[in-house]
């Protein structure tokens, strides 16, 4: 399982090296982010723009079934792409 996280982290690093960091993240954007040491994938539900950084409400899949909405700070998002 951890091999997949390392592969995903390497893919993200390669994308950011090639294309640069993507900073535009709006509602509906797909993102990869760190949560409690795990690399997760989710969709931005809402964004609270702040002076020192943005905070995102992200819906993610929960292992075993269901979803949850978590609060993710801008620094924890490693890759995002606007679906629009």
PDB file of N, CA, C and O in Angstrom:
ATOM      1  N   UNK A   1       0.824  -1.182   0.000  1.00  0.00           N
ATOM      2  CA  UNK A   1       0.000   0.000   0.000  1.00  0.00           C
ATOM      3  C   UNK A   1       0.874   1.254   0.000  1.00  0.00           C
ATOM      4  O   UNK A   1       0.586   2.190  -0.746  1.00  0.00           O
ATOM      5  N   UNK A   2       1.918   1.301   0.802  1.00  0.00           N
ATOM      6  CA  UNK A   2       2.764   2.486   0.872  1.00  0.00           C
ATOM      7  C   UNK A   2       3.531   2.714  -0.430  1.00  0.00           C
ATOM      8  O   UNK A   2       3.931   3.838  -0.732  1.00  0.00           O
ATOM      9  N   UNK A   3       3.734   1.644  -1.198  1.00  0.00           N
ATOM     10  CA  UNK A   3       4.387   1.780  -2.493  1.00  0.00           C
ATOM     11  C   UNK A   3       3.560   2.705  -3.385  1.00  0.00           C
ATOM     12  O   UNK A   3       4.121   3.521  -4.117  1.00  0.00           O
ATOM     13  N   UNK A   4       2.237   2.586  -3.332  1.00  0.00           N
ATOM     14  CA  UNK A   4       1.361   3.428  -4.135  1.00  0.00           C
ATOM     15  C   UNK A   4       1.501   4.894  -3.745  1.00  0.00           C
ATOM     16  O   UNK A   4       1.496   5.770  -4.609  1.00  0.00           O
ATOM     17  N   UNK A   5       1.626   5.167  -2.437  1.00  0.00           N
ATOM     18  CA  UNK A   5       1.805   6.546  -1.984  1.00  0.00           C
ATOM     19  C   UNK A   5       3.121   7.110  -2.495  1.00  0.00           C
ATOM     20  O   UNK A   5       3.179   8.262  -2.926  1.00  0.00           O
ATOM     21  N   UNK A   6       4.176   6.308  -2.449  1.00  0.00           N
ATOM     22  CA  UNK A   6       5.480   6.768  -2.944  1.00  0.00           C
ATOM     23  C   UNK A   6       5.427   6.998  -4.450  1.00  0.00           C
ATOM     24  O   UNK A   6       6.010   7.959  -4.952  1.00  0.00           O
ATOM     25  N   UNK A   7       4.733   6.126  -5.171  1.00  0.00           N
ATOM     26  CA  UNK A   7       4.579   6.308  -6.619  1.00  0.00           C
ATOM     27  C   UNK A   7       3.794   7.582  -6.913  1.00  0.00           C
ATOM     28  O   UNK A   7       4.153   8.339  -7.814  1.00  0.00           O
ATOM     29  N   UNK A   8       2.740   7.816  -6.169  1.00  0.00           N
ATOM     30  CA  UNK A   8       1.934   9.026  -6.369  1.00  0.00           C
ATOM     31  C   UNK A   8       2.748  10.272  -6.050  1.00  0.00           C
ATOM     32  O   UNK A   8       2.688  11.257  -6.786  1.00  0.00           O
ATOM     33  N   UNK A   9       3.505  10.237  -4.960  1.00  0.00           N
ATOM     34  CA  UNK A   9       4.333  11.385  -4.590  1.00  0.00           C
ATOM     35  C   UNK A   9       5.389  11.661  -5.657  1.00  0.00           C
ATOM     36  O   UNK A   9       5.670  12.820  -5.961  1.00  0.00           O
ATOM     37  N   UNK A  10       5.976  10.612  -6.227  1.00  0.00           N
ATOM     38  CA  UNK A  10       6.970  10.777  -7.292  1.00  0.00           C
ATOM     39  C   UNK A  10       6.319  11.351  -8.546  1.00  0.00           C
ATOM     40  O   UNK A  10       6.909  12.193  -9.222  1.00  0.00           O
ATOM     41  N   UNK A  11       5.109  10.902  -8.858  1.00  0.00           N
ATOM     42  CA  UNK A  11       4.396  11.425 -10.028  1.00  0.00           C
ATOM     43  C   UNK A  11       4.078  12.904  -9.839  1.00  0.00           C
ATOM     44  O   UNK A  11       4.231  13.695 -10.770  1.00  0.00           O
ATOM     45  N   UNK A  12       3.637  13.280  -8.649  1.00  0.00           N
ATOM     46  CA  UNK A  12       3.340  14.680  -8.358  1.00  0.00           C
ATOM     47  C   UNK A  12       4.597  15.525  -8.478  1.00  0.00           C
ATOM     48  O   UNK A  12       4.568  16.599  -9.081  1.00  0.00           O
ATOM     49  N   UNK A  13       5.694  15.053  -7.914  1.00  0.00           N
ATOM     50  CA  UNK A  13       6.962  15.794  -7.994  1.00  0.00           C
ATOM     51  C   UNK A  13       7.378  15.993  -9.451  1.00  0.00           C
ATOM     52  O   UNK A  13       7.832  17.073  -9.827  1.00  0.00           O
ATOM     53  N   UNK A  14       7.224  14.964 -10.259  1.00  0.00           N
ATOM     54  CA  UNK A  14       7.561  15.067 -11.677  1.00  0.00           C
ATOM     55  C   UNK A  14       6.677  16.064 -12.407  1.00  0.00           C
ATOM     56  O   UNK A  14       7.161  16.839 -13.232  1.00  0.00           O
ATOM     57  N   UNK A  15       5.371  16.048 -12.103  1.00  0.00           N
ATOM     58  CA  UNK A  15       4.450  16.985 -12.740  1.00  0.00           C
ATOM     59  C   UNK A  15       4.773  18.421 -12.351  1.00  0.00           C
ATOM     60  O   UNK A  15       4.758  19.321 -13.190  1.00  0.00           O
ATOM     61  N   UNK A  16       5.068  18.626 -11.057  1.00  0.00           N
ATOM     62  CA  UNK A  16       5.379  19.977 -10.609  1.00  0.00           C
ATOM     63  C   UNK A  16       6.706  20.458 -11.180  1.00  0.00           C
ATOM     64  O   UNK A  16       6.856  21.641 -11.485  1.00  0.00           O
ATOM     65  N   UNK A  17       7.659  19.561 -11.326  1.00  0.00           N
ATOM     66  CA  UNK A  17       8.943  19.933 -11.916  1.00  0.00           C
ATOM     67  C   UNK A  17       8.766  20.317 -13.385  1.00  0.00           C
ATOM     68  O   UNK A  17       9.391  21.263 -13.865  1.00  0.00           O
ATOM     69  N   UNK A  18       7.921  19.584 -14.089  1.00  0.00           N
ATOM     70  CA  UNK A  18       7.701  19.836 -15.515  1.00  0.00           C
ATOM     71  C   UNK A  18       6.807  21.046 -15.756  1.00  0.00           C
ATOM     72  O   UNK A  18       7.133  21.910 -16.569  1.00  0.00           O
ATOM     73  N   UNK A  19       5.681  21.109 -15.049  1.00  0.00           N
ATOM     74  CA  UNK A  19       4.675  22.131 -15.331  1.00  0.00           C
ATOM     75  C   UNK A  19       4.655  23.276 -14.332  1.00  0.00           C
ATOM     76  O   UNK A  19       3.997  24.290 -14.564  1.00  0.00           O
ATOM     77  N   UNK A  20       5.371  23.124 -13.220  1.00  0.00           N
ATOM     78  CA  UNK A  20       5.322  24.126 -12.160  1.00  0.00           C
ATOM     79  C   UNK A  20       4.122  23.872 -11.275  1.00  0.00           C
ATOM     80  O   UNK A  20       3.197  23.159 -11.665  1.00  0.00           O
ATOM     81  N   UNK A  21       4.131  24.450 -10.088  1.00  0.00           N
ATOM     82  CA  UNK A  21       2.995  24.231  -9.187  1.00  0.00           C
ATOM     83  C   UNK A  21       1.730  24.878  -9.744  1.00  0.00           C
ATOM     84  O   UNK A  21       1.772  25.997 -10.257  1.00  0.00           O
ATOM     85  N   UNK A  22       0.627  24.182  -9.644  1.00  0.00           N
ATOM     86  CA  UNK A  22      -0.648  24.727 -10.082  1.00  0.00           C
ATOM     87  C   UNK A  22      -1.332  25.327  -8.863  1.00  0.00           C
ATOM     88  O   UNK A  22      -1.644  24.612  -7.911  1.00  0.00           O
ATOM     89  N   UNK A  23      -1.563  26.617  -8.886  1.00  0.00           N
ATOM     90  CA  UNK A  23      -2.075  27.289  -7.697  1.00  0.00           C
ATOM     91  C   UNK A  23      -3.565  27.592  -7.774  1.00  0.00           C
ATOM     92  O   UNK A  23      -4.160  27.942  -6.755  1.00  0.00           O
ATOM     93  N   UNK A  24      -4.185  27.474  -8.933  1.00  0.00           N
ATOM     94  CA  UNK A  24      -5.599  27.782  -9.052  1.00  0.00           C
ATOM     95  C   UNK A  24      -6.419  26.566  -8.656  1.00  0.00           C
ATOM     96  O   UNK A  24      -6.432  25.550  -9.351  1.00  0.00           O
ATOM     97  N   UNK A  25      -7.097  26.690  -7.534  1.00  0.00           N
ATOM     98  CA  UNK A  25      -7.962  25.612  -7.060  1.00  0.00           C
ATOM     99  C   UNK A  25      -9.292  26.225  -6.671  1.00  0.00           C
ATOM    100  O   UNK A  25      -9.351  27.100  -5.807  1.00  0.00           O
ATOM    101  N   UNK A  26     -10.341  25.774  -7.296  1.00  0.00           N
ATOM    102  CA  UNK A  26     -11.680  26.290  -7.035  1.00  0.00           C
ATOM    103  C   UNK A  26     -12.597  25.118  -6.712  1.00  0.00           C
ATOM    104  O   UNK A  26     -12.189  23.958  -6.783  1.00  0.00           O
ATOM    105  N   UNK A  27     -13.837  25.432  -6.357  1.00  0.00           N
ATOM    106  CA  UNK A  27     -14.814  24.374  -6.116  1.00  0.00           C
ATOM    107  C   UNK A  27     -14.891  23.482  -7.346  1.00  0.00           C
ATOM    108  O   UNK A  27     -14.951  23.973  -8.473  1.00  0.00           O
ATOM    109  N   UNK A  28     -14.891  22.185  -7.129  1.00  0.00           N
ATOM    110  CA  UNK A  28     -14.941  21.226  -8.223  1.00  0.00           C
ATOM    111  C   UNK A  28     -13.581  20.747  -8.681  1.00  0.00           C
ATOM    112  O   UNK A  28     -13.503  19.794  -9.457  1.00  0.00           O
ATOM    113  N   UNK A  29     -12.497  21.379  -8.225  1.00  0.00           N
ATOM    114  CA  UNK A  29     -11.160  20.958  -8.625  1.00  0.00           C
ATOM    115  C   UNK A  29     -10.798  19.630  -7.961  1.00  0.00           C
ATOM    116  O   UNK A  29     -11.172  19.380  -6.815  1.00  0.00           O
ATOM    117  N   UNK A  30     -10.078  18.793  -8.678  1.00  0.00           N
ATOM    118  CA  UNK A  30      -9.527  17.561  -8.115  1.00  0.00           C
ATOM    119  C   UNK A  30      -8.163  17.894  -7.529  1.00  0.00           C
ATOM    120  O   UNK A  30      -7.383  18.629  -8.134  1.00  0.00           O
ATOM    121  N   UNK A  31      -7.878  17.351  -6.347  1.00  0.00           N
ATOM    122  CA  UNK A  31      -6.602  17.658  -5.697  1.00  0.00           C
ATOM    123  C   UNK A  31      -6.001  16.409  -5.057  1.00  0.00           C
ATOM    124  O   UNK A  31      -6.713  15.480  -4.675  1.00  0.00           O
ATOM    125  N   UNK A  32      -4.673  16.409  -4.950  1.00  0.00           N
ATOM    126  CA  UNK A  32      -3.938  15.469  -4.112  1.00  0.00           C
ATOM    127  C   UNK A  32      -3.443  16.270  -2.924  1.00  0.00           C
ATOM    128  O   UNK A  32      -2.953  17.387  -3.085  1.00  0.00           O
ATOM    129  N   UNK A  33      -3.568  15.702  -1.727  1.00  0.00           N
ATOM    130  CA  UNK A  33      -3.189  16.447  -0.535  1.00  0.00           C
ATOM    131  C   UNK A  33      -2.715  15.487   0.557  1.00  0.00           C
ATOM    132  O   UNK A  33      -3.031  14.297   0.549  1.00  0.00           O
ATOM    133  N   UNK A  34      -1.949  16.043   1.493  1.00  0.00           N
ATOM    134  CA  UNK A  34      -1.467  15.269   2.639  1.00  0.00           C
ATOM    135  C   UNK A  34      -2.448  15.431   3.787  1.00  0.00           C
ATOM    136  O   UNK A  34      -2.861  16.546   4.102  1.00  0.00           O
ATOM    137  N   UNK A  35      -2.824  14.315   4.416  1.00  0.00           N
ATOM    138  CA  UNK A  35      -3.713  14.322   5.575  1.00  0.00           C
ATOM    139  C   UNK A  35      -3.193  13.295   6.566  1.00  0.00           C
ATOM    140  O   UNK A  35      -3.215  12.095   6.291  1.00  0.00           O
ATOM    141  N   UNK A  36      -2.727  13.757   7.710  1.00  0.00           N
ATOM    142  CA  UNK A  36      -2.203  12.879   8.766  1.00  0.00           C
ATOM    143  C   UNK A  36      -1.122  11.945   8.227  1.00  0.00           C
ATOM    144  O   UNK A  36      -1.080  10.771   8.594  1.00  0.00           O
ATOM    145  N   UNK A  37      -0.255  12.456   7.367  1.00  0.00           N
ATOM    146  CA  UNK A  37       0.858  11.679   6.834  1.00  0.00           C
ATOM    147  C   UNK A  37       0.532  10.807   5.633  1.00  0.00           C
ATOM    148  O   UNK A  37       1.423  10.158   5.086  1.00  0.00           O
ATOM    149  N   UNK A  38      -0.724  10.779   5.213  1.00  0.00           N
ATOM    150  CA  UNK A  38      -1.133   9.984   4.049  1.00  0.00           C
ATOM    151  C   UNK A  38      -1.419  10.907   2.864  1.00  0.00           C
ATOM    152  O   UNK A  38      -1.961  11.999   3.032  1.00  0.00           O
ATOM    153  N   UNK A  39      -1.050  10.454   1.672  1.00  0.00           N
ATOM    154  CA  UNK A  39      -1.379  11.180   0.464  1.00  0.00           C
ATOM    155  C   UNK A  39      -2.787  10.773   0.041  1.00  0.00           C
ATOM    156  O   UNK A  39      -3.060   9.594  -0.186  1.00  0.00           O
ATOM    157  N   UNK A  40      -3.678  11.757  -0.063  1.00  0.00           N
ATOM    158  CA  UNK A  40      -5.085  11.490  -0.368  1.00  0.00           C
ATOM    159  C   UNK A  40      -5.500  12.229  -1.625  1.00  0.00           C
ATOM    160  O   UNK A  40      -4.824  13.151  -2.080  1.00  0.00           O
ATOM    161  N   UNK A  41      -6.623  11.804  -2.172  1.00  0.00           N
ATOM    162  CA  UNK A  41      -7.190  12.425  -3.363  1.00  0.00           C
ATOM    163  C   UNK A  41      -8.617  12.836  -3.026  1.00  0.00           C
ATOM    164  O   UNK A  41      -9.326  12.125  -2.314  1.00  0.00           O
ATOM    165  N   UNK A  42      -9.034  13.993  -3.544  1.00  0.00           N
ATOM    166  CA  UNK A  42     -10.390  14.442  -3.280  1.00  0.00           C
ATOM    167  C   UNK A  42     -10.808  15.558  -4.209  1.00  0.00           C
ATOM    168  O   UNK A  42     -10.092  15.916  -5.144  1.00  0.00           O
ATOM    169  N   UNK A  43     -11.993  16.107  -3.931  1.00  0.00           N
ATOM    170  CA  UNK A  43     -12.555  17.201  -4.733  1.00  0.00           C
ATOM    171  C   UNK A  43     -12.860  18.374  -3.814  1.00  0.00           C
ATOM    172  O   UNK A  43     -13.437  18.205  -2.740  1.00  0.00           O
ATOM    173  N   UNK A  44     -12.466  19.556  -4.248  1.00  0.00           N
ATOM    174  CA  UNK A  44     -12.697  20.765  -3.463  1.00  0.00           C
ATOM    175  C   UNK A  44     -14.190  21.081  -3.462  1.00  0.00           C
ATOM    176  O   UNK A  44     -14.816  21.197  -4.515  1.00  0.00           O
ATOM    177  N   UNK A  45     -14.747  21.219  -2.259  1.00  0.00           N
ATOM    178  CA  UNK A  45     -16.160  21.569  -2.109  1.00  0.00           C
ATOM    179  C   UNK A  45     -16.330  23.083  -1.955  1.00  0.00           C
ATOM    180  O   UNK A  45     -17.270  23.670  -2.491  1.00  0.00           O
ATOM    181  N   UNK A  46     -15.396  23.708  -1.209  1.00  0.00           N
ATOM    182  CA  UNK A  46     -15.432  25.155  -1.029  1.00  0.00           C
ATOM    183  C   UNK A  46     -14.045  25.648  -0.631  1.00  0.00           C
ATOM    184  O   UNK A  46     -13.197  24.876  -0.184  1.00  0.00           O
ATOM    185  N   UNK A  47     -13.838  26.948  -0.803  1.00  0.00           N
ATOM    186  CA  UNK A  47     -12.553  27.572  -0.507  1.00  0.00           C
ATOM    187  C   UNK A  47     -12.794  28.792   0.368  1.00  0.00           C
ATOM    188  O   UNK A  47     -13.665  29.614   0.083  1.00  0.00           O
ATOM    189  N   UNK A  48     -12.015  28.897   1.432  1.00  0.00           N
ATOM    190  CA  UNK A  48     -12.034  30.101   2.256  1.00  0.00           C
ATOM    191  C   UNK A  48     -10.705  30.808   2.035  1.00  0.00           C
ATOM    192  O   UNK A  48      -9.665  30.359   2.517  1.00  0.00           O
ATOM    193  N   UNK A  49     -10.744  31.919   1.301  1.00  0.00           N
ATOM    194  CA  UNK A  49      -9.535  32.660   0.976  1.00  0.00           C
ATOM    195  C   UNK A  49      -9.087  33.434   2.205  1.00  0.00           C
ATOM    196  O   UNK A  49      -9.887  34.116   2.845  1.00  0.00           O
ATOM    197  N   UNK A  50      -7.795  33.324   2.535  1.00  0.00           N
ATOM    198  CA  UNK A  50      -7.270  34.020   3.699  1.00  0.00           C
ATOM    199  C   UNK A  50      -6.051  34.850   3.358  1.00  0.00           C
ATOM    200  O   UNK A  50      -5.473  34.708   2.280  1.00  0.00           O
ATOM    201  N   UNK A  51      -5.664  35.710   4.273  1.00  0.00           N
ATOM    202  CA  UNK A  51      -4.511  36.577   4.071  1.00  0.00           C
ATOM    203  C   UNK A  51      -3.219  35.760   4.078  1.00  0.00           C
ATOM    204  O   UNK A  51      -2.326  36.012   3.268  1.00  0.00           O
ATOM    205  N   UNK A  52      -3.111  34.794   4.974  1.00  0.00           N
ATOM    206  CA  UNK A  52      -1.879  34.000   5.080  1.00  0.00           C
ATOM    207  C   UNK A  52      -1.943  32.684   4.335  1.00  0.00           C
ATOM    208  O   UNK A  52      -0.955  31.950   4.304  1.00  0.00           O
ATOM    209  N   UNK A  53      -3.071  32.366   3.739  1.00  0.00           N
ATOM    210  CA  UNK A  53      -3.220  31.120   2.986  1.00  0.00           C
ATOM    211  C   UNK A  53      -4.676  30.714   2.929  1.00  0.00           C
ATOM    212  O   UNK A  53      -5.489  31.144   3.747  1.00  0.00           O
ATOM    213  N   UNK A  54      -4.992  29.889   1.965  1.00  0.00           N
ATOM    214  CA  UNK A  54      -6.367  29.440   1.780  1.00  0.00           C
ATOM    215  C   UNK A  54      -6.617  28.146   2.539  1.00  0.00           C
ATOM    216  O   UNK A  54      -5.700  27.363   2.787  1.00  0.00           O
ATOM    217  N   UNK A  55      -7.881  27.938   2.903  1.00  0.00           N
ATOM    218  CA  UNK A  55      -8.308  26.701   3.554  1.00  0.00           C
ATOM    219  C   UNK A  55      -9.410  26.096   2.694  1.00  0.00           C
ATOM    220  O   UNK A  55     -10.366  26.774   2.317  1.00  0.00           O
ATOM    221  N   UNK A  56      -9.261  24.808   2.391  1.00  0.00           N
ATOM    222  CA  UNK A  56     -10.170  24.116   1.488  1.00  0.00           C
ATOM    223  C   UNK A  56     -10.997  23.074   2.244  1.00  0.00           C
ATOM    224  O   UNK A  56     -10.480  22.373   3.114  1.00  0.00           O
ATOM    225  N   UNK A  57     -12.267  22.980   1.908  1.00  0.00           N
ATOM    226  CA  UNK A  57     -13.102  21.866   2.346  1.00  0.00           C
ATOM    227  C   UNK A  57     -13.058  20.858   1.206  1.00  0.00           C
ATOM    228  O   UNK A  57     -13.498  21.146   0.093  1.00  0.00           O
ATOM    229  N   UNK A  58     -12.524  19.671   1.493  1.00  0.00           N
ATOM    230  CA  UNK A  58     -12.306  18.669   0.457  1.00  0.00           C
ATOM    231  C   UNK A  58     -13.058  17.383   0.817  1.00  0.00           C
ATOM    232  O   UNK A  58     -12.939  16.875   1.932  1.00  0.00           O
ATOM    233  N   UNK A  59     -13.826  16.870  -0.134  1.00  0.00           N
ATOM    234  CA  UNK A  59     -14.511  15.577   0.059  1.00  0.00           C
ATOM    235  C   UNK A  59     -13.588  14.483  -0.456  1.00  0.00           C
ATOM    236  O   UNK A  59     -13.112  14.535  -1.590  1.00  0.00           O
ATOM    237  N   UNK A  60     -13.342  13.486   0.399  1.00  0.00           N
ATOM    238  CA  UNK A  60     -12.468  12.381   0.021  1.00  0.00           C
ATOM    239  C   UNK A  60     -13.144  11.058   0.330  1.00  0.00           C
ATOM    240  O   UNK A  60     -14.028  10.985   1.183  1.00  0.00           O
ATOM    241  N   UNK A  61     -12.724  10.019  -0.368  1.00  0.00           N
ATOM    242  CA  UNK A  61     -13.211   8.659  -0.159  1.00  0.00           C
ATOM    243  C   UNK A  61     -12.615   8.102   1.131  1.00  0.00           C
ATOM    244  O   UNK A  61     -11.435   8.313   1.412  1.00  0.00           O
ATOM    245  N   UNK A  62     -13.411   7.405   1.900  1.00  0.00           N
ATOM    246  CA  UNK A  62     -12.937   6.758   3.118  1.00  0.00           C
ATOM    247  C   UNK A  62     -12.781   5.266   2.832  1.00  0.00           C
ATOM    248  O   UNK A  62     -13.701   4.624   2.325  1.00  0.00           O
ATOM    249  N   UNK A  63     -11.613   4.722   3.160  1.00  0.00           N
ATOM    250  CA  UNK A  63     -11.378   3.291   2.955  1.00  0.00           C
ATOM    251  C   UNK A  63     -12.420   2.507   3.740  1.00  0.00           C
ATOM    252  O   UNK A  63     -12.626   2.754   4.928  1.00  0.00           O
ATOM    253  N   UNK A  64     -13.064   1.581   3.086  1.00  0.00           N
ATOM    254  CA  UNK A  64     -14.099   0.792   3.724  1.00  0.00           C
ATOM    255  C   UNK A  64     -15.499   1.271   3.368  1.00  0.00           C
ATOM    256  O   UNK A  64     -16.485   0.599   3.673  1.00  0.00           O
ATOM    257  N   UNK A  65     -15.588   2.437   2.721  1.00  0.00           N
ATOM    258  CA  UNK A  65     -16.881   2.916   2.265  1.00  0.00           C
ATOM    259  C   UNK A  65     -17.207   4.309   2.752  1.00  0.00           C
ATOM    260  O   UNK A  65     -16.841   4.706   3.858  1.00  0.00           O
ATOM    261  N   UNK A  66     -17.889   5.029   1.916  1.00  0.00           N
ATOM    262  CA  UNK A  66     -18.335   6.368   2.268  1.00  0.00           C
ATOM    263  C   UNK A  66     -17.335   7.456   1.925  1.00  0.00           C
ATOM    264  O   UNK A  66     -16.277   7.204   1.349  1.00  0.00           O
ATOM    265  N   UNK A  67     -17.701   8.661   2.295  1.00  0.00           N
ATOM    266  CA  UNK A  67     -16.839   9.820   2.082  1.00  0.00           C
ATOM    267  C   UNK A  67     -16.853  10.673   3.338  1.00  0.00           C
ATOM    268  O   UNK A  67     -17.695  10.503   4.220  1.00  0.00           O
ATOM    269  N   UNK A  68     -15.899  11.594   3.396  1.00  0.00           N
ATOM    270  CA  UNK A  68     -15.891  12.572   4.472  1.00  0.00           C
ATOM    271  C   UNK A  68     -15.377  13.887   3.906  1.00  0.00           C
ATOM    272  O   UNK A  68     -14.633  13.903   2.925  1.00  0.00           O
ATOM    273  N   UNK A  69     -15.775  14.981   4.528  1.00  0.00           N
ATOM    274  CA  UNK A  69     -15.271  16.292   4.147  1.00  0.00           C
ATOM    275  C   UNK A  69     -14.256  16.707   5.208  1.00  0.00           C
ATOM    276  O   UNK A  69     -14.554  16.724   6.403  1.00  0.00           O
ATOM    277  N   UNK A  70     -13.047  17.042   4.743  1.00  0.00           N
ATOM    278  CA  UNK A  70     -11.977  17.439   5.650  1.00  0.00           C
ATOM    279  C   UNK A  70     -11.517  18.853   5.308  1.00  0.00           C
ATOM    280  O   UNK A  70     -11.685  19.321   4.182  1.00  0.00           O
ATOM    281  N   UNK A  71     -10.941  19.514   6.292  1.00  0.00           N
ATOM    282  CA  UNK A  71     -10.377  20.843   6.092  1.00  0.00           C
ATOM    283  C   UNK A  71      -8.907  20.686   5.764  1.00  0.00           C
ATOM    284  O   UNK A  71      -8.169  20.035   6.503  1.00  0.00           O
ATOM    285  N   UNK A  72      -8.472  21.283   4.650  1.00  0.00           N
ATOM    286  CA  UNK A  72      -7.100  21.129   4.185  1.00  0.00           C
ATOM    287  C   UNK A  72      -6.501  22.512   3.962  1.00  0.00           C
ATOM    288  O   UNK A  72      -7.057  23.331   3.231  1.00  0.00           O
ATOM    289  N   UNK A  73      -5.366  22.760   4.598  1.00  0.00           N
ATOM    290  CA  UNK A  73      -4.688  24.038   4.387  1.00  0.00           C
ATOM    291  C   UNK A  73      -3.949  24.012   3.055  1.00  0.00           C
ATOM    292  O   UNK A  73      -3.563  22.952   2.562  1.00  0.00           O
ATOM    293  N   UNK A  74      -3.764  25.176   2.493  1.00  0.00           N
ATOM    294  CA  UNK A  74      -3.139  25.327   1.174  1.00  0.00           C
ATOM    295  C   UNK A  74      -1.792  24.611   1.087  1.00  0.00           C
ATOM    296  O   UNK A  74      -1.482  24.012   0.057  1.00  0.00           O
ATOM    297  N   UNK A  75      -0.989  24.664   2.147  1.00  0.00           N
ATOM    298  CA  UNK A  75       0.344  24.046   2.140  1.00  0.00           C
ATOM    299  C   UNK A  75       0.285  22.531   1.990  1.00  0.00           C
ATOM    300  O   UNK A  75       1.245  21.931   1.508  1.00  0.00           O
ATOM    301  N   UNK A  76      -0.818  21.896   2.389  1.00  0.00           N
ATOM    302  CA  UNK A  76      -0.933  20.444   2.355  1.00  0.00           C
ATOM    303  C   UNK A  76      -1.334  19.926   0.971  1.00  0.00           C
ATOM    304  O   UNK A  76      -1.248  18.724   0.717  1.00  0.00           O
ATOM    305  N   UNK A  77      -1.771  20.818   0.074  1.00  0.00           N
ATOM    306  CA  UNK A  77      -2.180  20.396  -1.261  1.00  0.00           C
ATOM    307  C   UNK A  77      -0.940  20.364  -2.142  1.00  0.00           C
ATOM    308  O   UNK A  77      -0.231  21.362  -2.273  1.00  0.00           O
ATOM    309  N   UNK A  78      -0.686  19.206  -2.745  1.00  0.00           N
ATOM    310  CA  UNK A  78       0.519  19.047  -3.558  1.00  0.00           C
ATOM    311  C   UNK A  78       0.243  19.161  -5.046  1.00  0.00           C
ATOM    312  O   UNK A  78       1.160  19.444  -5.817  1.00  0.00           O
ATOM    313  N   UNK A  79      -0.981  18.951  -5.465  1.00  0.00           N
ATOM    314  CA  UNK A  79      -1.290  19.060  -6.894  1.00  0.00           C
ATOM    315  C   UNK A  79      -2.791  19.270  -7.026  1.00  0.00           C
ATOM    316  O   UNK A  79      -3.587  18.614  -6.355  1.00  0.00           O
ATOM    317  N   UNK A  80      -3.154  20.179  -7.887  1.00  0.00           N
ATOM    318  CA  UNK A  80      -4.571  20.409  -8.130  1.00  0.00           C
ATOM    319  C   UNK A  80      -4.789  20.794  -9.576  1.00  0.00           C
ATOM    320  O   UNK A  80      -3.907  21.364 -10.218  1.00  0.00           O
ATOM    321  N   UNK A  81      -5.955  20.484 -10.080  1.00  0.00           N
ATOM    322  CA  UNK A  81      -6.260  20.845 -11.459  1.00  0.00           C
ATOM    323  C   UNK A  81      -7.712  21.297 -11.525  1.00  0.00           C
ATOM    324  O   UNK A  81      -8.616  20.607 -11.054  1.00  0.00           O
ATOM    325  N   UNK A  82      -7.915  22.452 -12.109  1.00  0.00           N
ATOM    326  CA  UNK A  82      -9.250  22.992 -12.270  1.00  0.00           C
ATOM    327  C   UNK A  82      -9.984  22.196 -13.337  1.00  0.00           C
ATOM    328  O   UNK A  82      -9.459  22.008 -14.435  1.00  0.00           O
ATOM    329  N   UNK A  83     -11.164  21.734 -13.042  1.00  0.00           N
ATOM    330  CA  UNK A  83     -11.934  20.938 -13.995  1.00  0.00           C
ATOM    331  C   UNK A  83     -12.662  21.787 -15.025  1.00  0.00           C
ATOM    332  O   UNK A  83     -13.200  21.251 -15.994  1.00  0.00           O
ATOM    333  N   UNK A  84     -12.689  23.078 -14.839  1.00  0.00           N
ATOM    334  CA  UNK A  84     -13.420  23.956 -15.767  1.00  0.00           C
ATOM    335  C   UNK A  84     -12.677  24.139 -17.057  1.00  0.00           C
ATOM    336  O   UNK A  84     -13.150  24.846 -17.947  1.00  0.00           O
TER     337      UNK A  84
END
